Amino acid sequence: MILYRRSLPDGQAEETAAAFEMLFEQNGWPPQWRDGVFDYHHNHSTAHEVLGFAAGWARLIFGGPGGREVRVAAGDVALLPVGTGHCRIERSSDFWAVGAYPRGQNFDILRNAPSAEAARSMANLDFPNSDPVSGVNGPLTRLWR
């Protein structure tokens, strides 16, 4: 996973969310939702994910149960390879995020370890062709492997 700190300057939540949506869209990661992060461990077996934190702060765990705890705040971005478990453990009352996925990938929500079939699918999922924050083209394999 990659964590970008202060990708966007502090601003009003709606402006920050709209700025993340524009940034992700122009870099090939169409935004799909605005909401919080679930308070239970989950992962996605059919898509890589980027989370742009639009308002507030939260303590999240990345990597599933026993993973690493990270505090994120408005303006930060988390880029999660397919299958990366994540969970919210604490948040401010105004916390929310924008979620996006590479063009052509649709997300699912798994609350348990992936099945053997899902694990095979995850291993064969194409890497995104661009970074959702910088826009740098080329598969992100060099960063994630």
Secondary structure, DSSP 8 states (H G I E B T S, - for coil): -EEESSSS-S--HHHHHHHHHHHHHHTT--EEEEE---SS-BB-SS--EEEEEEESEEEEEESSTT-EEEEEETT-EEEE-TT--EEEEEE-TT-EEEEE--TT-----BSS---HHHHHHHHT----SB-TTT--BS-THHHH-
